[in-house]
Amino acid sequence: MAANSGAASNGATRLGWIGTAHIHTPGFSNEVLKRGLECGGIWDHDEARALKNVEKLGGEVRSLESMIGDDSIDGFIVCSETVRHLELVTELVKAKKPIFIEKPMGFSVEQSLALLELLEQNQIVFQTGYFSRGQANYRLLKQKVEEGFFGTVTRVRASNCHSGALGGWFDTDWRWMADRSQSGVGAYGDLGTHVLDLLLWIFGGITSVTGSLSMGTARYEGCDELGEALLKFSSGAIGTLAASWDDVADPIRIQVMGTKGHAMVGSEFQLAGPDGKFEKVDAGEGVPAGFGAFLDYLEGKSVELVTPREAANRDIVMDAIYRGAESQTWQSIDSRWH
């Protein structure tokens, strides 16, 4: 993907925070403070939450309208509940400023497509939270696939799992993320979208999917805590994708099987050629991605950004997985998206 070059501002970069509901808000705040960036204001429908974040980030609680009309703000960060993304971005595009929207981009396929149209028609610089693209191991894996190291890729297995439900991460401040009426998805969509992004980015389009979801510990009523999908790629490769809030470890994130080679990728990169013998490989250094890349762009650096169409594509495939799981059927992906 071509790099995007941002325009450095004359002074410190000023950010407008539009919602602070997401569990990644504290981490994003820490990164902003580490860089010495300024808070141009915080809007949140939950005033107590807005005030709490003002205490950390500085600035002040402001109306959405006042921030949209503030020329000193360089970009917006949308970390609201997912169900609010469309109504908020509909207003934010009026400012013609770069917008970071925490994943998933939309609450539903319909909202994702509406957001795609808004962002493209208004020529908005966009980014979302697919930070895994920047990690060295996955970048090396993409390179090896493009070089043909694996021959014909026949199978891919991927997972993204943590112990969020086991640890009660979503019991209090982040409870909305386990409420599908506000988040649109449960554990599977929350975590699975990260590795789904990697699979589409590395291995190309997906033509059809199905899945199976489970409530797991049933800690959060009506919310899936884990799941697994079967994926058919345009290339002919078959994939599986697991995601869970009920796992104590996730040592191997991606496995690749091909006619000439294999790979196992987690914290280490293990590669095997035609002899089948695995060796550890040093993948080198990664690059900024996700939220960090958005901040780099605002600071005038050259970065790779996720396109709105890519983000919509991930939401479309994820929605099909959920529909396949709920109906116990295969779901085809429209050819325009693979």
C-alpha positions in Angstrom: 0.0 0.0 0.0 1.2 3.5 -0.8 2.3 5.6 2.1 0.3 8.7 3.1 2.2 11.9 4.0 0.7 14.1 6.5 1.2 17.9 6.9 3.1 19.0 9.9 1.3 21.7 11.9 3.0 24.9 12.9 2.6 24.2 16.6 1.8 21.1 18.7 -0.8 18.8 17.1 -4.2 19.4 18.6 -6.7 16.5 18.8 -10.5 16.5 19.2 -11.8 13.5 21.1 -15.2 12.4 20.0 -16.3 9.8 22.6 -14.1 8.1 25.1 -16.0 4.9 25.6 -13.7 2.4 24.1 -11.4 0.2 26.1 -8.4 1.5 24.1 -9.0 5.1 25.1 -6.5 4.9 28.1 -3.8 3.5 25.9 -4.4 6.1 23.2 -4.4 8.8 25.9 -1.0 7.5 27.1 0.4 7.7 23.6 -0.8 11.2 23.1 0.6 12.4 26.4 3.9 10.7 25.7 4.2 12.6 22.4 3.2 15.9 24.1 0.2 16.4 21.8 -2.5 18.8 22.9 -6.2 18.1 23.7 -8.4 20.4 21.6 -11.5 19.3 23.5 -13.5 16.2 24.5 -17.1 15.5 23.6 -18.9 12.5 25.1 -22.6 11.9 25.7 -21.6 10.7 29.1 -20.5 13.9 30.8 -18.8 12.2 33.8 -16.7 10.1 31.4 -15.7 13.3 29.5 -14.7 15.0 32.7 -12.6 12.0 33.8 -10.7 12.1 30.5 -10.2 15.9 30.7 -8.5 15.4 34.0 -6.0 13.2 32.2 -5.6 14.8 28.8 -6.2 18.4 29.7 -8.3 20.7 27.5 -12.1 21.0 28.3 -15.4 19.4 27.6 -16.8 20.9 24.5 -19.8 20.5 22.2 -19.4 18.6 18.9 -20.4 21.7 17.0 -17.7 23.9 18.6 -14.9 21.4 17.8 -16.1 21.0 14.2 -15.8 24.7 13.7 -12.4 25.0 15.4 -9.7 25.4 12.8 -6.9 24.8 15.4 -7.9 21.1 15.7 -5.8 18.9 13.4 -7.7 15.7 13.6 -10.5 13.8 15.4 -10.4 10.6 17.4 -13.7 8.7 17.5 -13.8 6.3 20.5 -17.5 6.3 21.1 -19.8 3.3 21.4 -19.8 1.7 17.9 -23.6 2.3 17.5 -22.8 6.1 17.5 -20.1 6.1 14.8 -22.4 7.0 11.9 -24.2 9.9 13.5 -21.0 11.4 14.8 -18.9 11.0 11.6 -21.8 12.5 9.6 -21.2 15.7 11.5 -17.4 15.4 11.7 -16.8 15.2 7.9 -18.0 18.8 7.7 -14.7 19.9 9.2 -12.7 18.1 6.4 -10.1 17.0 9.0 -8.5 13.5 9.3 -10.5 11.1 11.4 -9.5 8.0 13.4 -12.4 5.7 14.0 -11.8 2.8 16.4 -12.7 -0.5 14.9 -15.1 -1.9 13.8 -15.8 1.1 11.6 -19.5 0.5 11.6 -22.2 -1.0 13.9 -23.7 -2.9 10.9 -23.0 -3.4 7.2 -25.5 -0.7 6.4 -23.7 1.8 8.7 -20.2 0.7 7.4 -21.3 1.4 3.8 -22.8 4.7 4.8 -19.5 5.6 6.5 -17.5 4.5 3.5 -19.6 6.8 1.3 -19.3 9.7 3.7 -15.5 9.4 4.0 -14.9 9.0 0.3 -17.2 11.7 -0.9 -15.7 14.2 1.5 -12.1 13.0 0.8 -11.4 12.5 4.5 -8.0 11.1 5.5 -9.0 8.0 7.5 -7.5 5.5 9.9 -8.7 2.7 12.1 -7.1 0.5 14.8 -5.6 -2.3 12.8 -2.2 -2.1 14.5 -1.1 -5.6 13.8 -0.2 -4.6 10.2 2.8 -2.8 11.5 4.3 -5.7 13.4 7.5 -7.1 11.9 6.4 -10.8 11.9 3.3 -10.1 9.9 5.0 -7.8 7.4 7.6 -10.5 6.8 4.9 -13.1 6.3 3.2 -10.9 3.7 6.6 -10.5 2.0 7.1 -14.3 1.9 3.6 -14.9 0.5 4.2 -12.3 -2.3 7.6 -13.8 -3.1 6.0 -17.2 -3.5 8.0 -18.9 -0.7 5.1 -21.1 0.2 4.3 -22.2 -3.3 0.5 -22.5 -3.5 -1.0 -21.5 -0.1 -3.5 -24.3 0.7 -4.5 -23.6 4.3 -4.3 -20.7 6.8 -5.1 -20.8 10.5 -5.4 -17.7 12.5 -6.5 -16.7 16.0 -6.7 -13.7 18.3 -7.6 -14.6 21.9 -7.3 -13.2 25.4 -8.8 -13.6 28.8 -11.1 -10.6 28.9 -14.2 -12.4 29.9 -12.4 -14.5 32.4 -10.9 -11.4 34.0 -14.2 -9.4 33.9 -12.7 -6.7 31.7 -16.2 -5.7 30.5 -18.0 -5.7 33.9 -17.9 -2.0 34.6 -16.5 0.9 32.5 -16.4 -1.1 29.3 -19.7 -3.0 29.8 -21.1 -1.6 26.5 -18.6 -3.6 24.5 -20.3 -6.8 25.7 -23.7 -5.4 24.8 -24.4 -6.1 21.1 -27.1 -3.4 21.0 -24.3 -0.9 21.4 -21.2 -2.7 20.0 -22.8 -4.7 17.1 -20.5 -7.6 17.8 -19.3 -9.7 20.8 -15.9 -11.1 21.5 -15.6 -12.7 18.0 -16.1 -9.4 16.1 -14.1 -7.4 18.6 -10.9 -9.5 18.5 -11.5 -11.4 15.3 -11.5 -8.3 13.1 -7.8 -7.7 13.8 -6.7 -11.0 12.3 -9.4 -10.9 9.7 -7.7 -7.7 8.6 -4.3 -9.5 8.5 -5.8 -12.4 6.5 -7.4 -10.2 3.8 -4.3 -7.9 3.7 -1.9 -10.9 3.2 -3.9 -13.5 1.4 -6.4 -11.6 -0.6 -10.2 -11.7 -0.9 -12.6 -14.1 0.7 -15.5 -15.5 -1.3 -17.6 -17.3 1.3 -17.7 -18.0 5.1 -19.5 -19.7 7.9 -18.9 -19.9 11.6 -19.8 -21.1 15.0 -20.1 -18.8 18.1 -20.4 -19.7 21.8 -21.4 -17.8 24.9 -18.5 -19.4 26.7 -18.7 -18.6 30.4 -22.0 -16.7 29.7 -20.7 -13.8 31.9 -22.3 -11.3 29.5 -25.9 -12.1 28.6 -26.6 -12.4 24.9 -22.9 -11.8 24.0 -20.7 -14.3 22.3 -17.4 -14.9 24.1 -15.7 -17.0 21.5 -16.1 -18.4 18.0 -14.4 -19.9 14.9 -15.0 -19.3 11.2 -14.3 -21.2 8.0 -13.1 -19.0 5.2 -12.8 -19.7 1.4 -10.3 -17.4 -0.3 -10.4 -16.3 -3.9 -7.1 -18.0 -4.3 -8.6 -21.4 -3.4 -7.0 -21.5 0.0 -9.1 -22.6 3.0 -8.8 -20.7 6.3 -9.9 -20.8 9.9 -10.2 -17.9 12.2 -10.6 -18.1 16.0 -11.3 -15.3 18.4 -12.0 -15.5 22.1 -12.3 -13.6 25.4 -12.0 -17.0 27.2 -8.3 -18.0 26.6 -5.4 -17.7 29.0 -2.8 -17.8 26.1 -2.6 -17.4 22.3 0.9 -18.5 21.4 0.5 -19.1 17.6 -1.4 -16.3 15.9 -1.1 -17.4 12.3 -0.1 -20.8 10.6 0.4 -21.0 6.9 0.6 -24.2 4.9 1.7 -24.3 1.3 3.0 -26.7 -1.4 6.6 -25.6 -0.8 6.7 -24.2 2.8 5.1 -23.6 6.1 5.1 -20.9 8.7 4.1 -20.5 12.4 3.8 -16.9 13.5 3.3 -15.6 17.1 5.8 -13.8 19.2 8.4 -15.7 17.1 8.5 -16.3 13.4 9.2 -20.0 12.5 9.6 -20.9 8.9 10.0 -24.2 7.1 10.9 -24.9 3.4 10.3 -28.0 1.3 12.1 -30.2 3.9 9.6 -29.3 6.6 12.2 -28.3 9.2 11.3 -25.2 11.1 13.8 -22.5 11.9 13.4 -19.3 13.8 13.7 -16.2 11.6 14.5 -12.6 12.7 11.8 -10.4 11.2 13.6 -7.2 11.9 11.8 -4.0 12.9 8.1 -3.2 12.4 6.5 0.1 11.3 3.9 2.3 12.9 0.3 1.2 12.4 -3.2 1.7 13.8 -3.5 4.7 16.2 0.3 5.4 16.2 0.3 5.7 12.4 -2.6 8.2 12.6 -0.6 10.4 15.0 2.5 10.1 12.8 0.4 11.3 9.8 -0.8 14.3 11.8 2.8 15.1 12.7 3.8 15.1 9.0 5.4 11.7 8.7 4.9 9.2 5.8 2.8 6.3 6.9 0.6 3.5 5.6 -3.1 4.0 6.4 -6.0 1.6 6.2 -8.5 2.8 3.5 -12.2 3.2 4.3 -13.0 0.5 1.7 -10.7 -1.9 3.5 -12.4 -1.2 6.8 -15.8 -1.7 5.3 -14.7 -4.9 3.7 -13.7 -6.3 7.1 -17.1 -5.4 8.5 -18.9 -7.1 5.6 -17.0 -10.3 6.0 -17.4 -10.3 9.8 -21.2 -9.7 9.4 -21.3 -12.7 7.0 -19.5 -14.9 9.6 -22.1 -13.9 12.3 -25.0 -14.6 9.9 -23.4 -18.0 8.9 -23.1 -18.9 12.6 -26.6 -17.9 13.5 -28.2 -19.6 10.5 -25.7 -22.6 10.3 -25.2 -21.9 6.6 -22.5 -20.7 4.2 -22.7 -17.0 3.3 -21.3 -15.7 0.0 -19.4 -12.4 -0.1 -20.4 -10.1 -3.0 -17.8 -10.2 -5.7 -17.3 -6.5 -5.4 -15.6 -7.2 -2.1 -13.0 -9.8 -3.1 
